């Protein structure tokens, strides 16, 4: 009789494990992985809407701003920016092709953030807005450029059938 109880318990446990595994698998499959620049733009918009620096939360504002930028850099160029210091991040980006203005803006953002986070500096409102704007344009100017395939070109009035 006890053998039947053990077999029933194993069967019930197996069914429970199966349904949990199935539910977790469906959840994982339904997760959409956004491109790095789309994820970064979404995070920037959310950060801007929180109005953190306007309420004196400079440390949190710059922590979130730099986390977003470092995640973008990590995903975009496969650089371990989340683990690197500002100097290490900038050194790792030397091998990446980008405009000097983008590089300088990133350096300004990261150093301003370091001052706000570690030296408890309170950047003025103009600098806070500039850092946000520089972050936005850094992402926009460094996102991957999509190459248009011949098959994806727009059909215009001059396009003939069969081309």
URKAUR-V927915 format. One record per pair of residues at least 6 apart in sequence whose C-alpha atoms are under 6 Angstrom apart, sorted by the first residue. I is the first residue (numbers start at 1). J is the second residue. If there is no record, write none. Layout:
i=I j=J
i=I j=J
//
This chain:
i=36 j=72
i=36 j=75
i=37 j=143
i=52 j=61
i=53 j=61
i=59 j=116
i=59 j=117
i=62 j=113
i=70 j=81
i=70 j=82
i=74 j=80
i=74 j=81
i=81 j=89
i=102 j=138
i=105 j=134
i=109 j=131
i=115 j=121
//
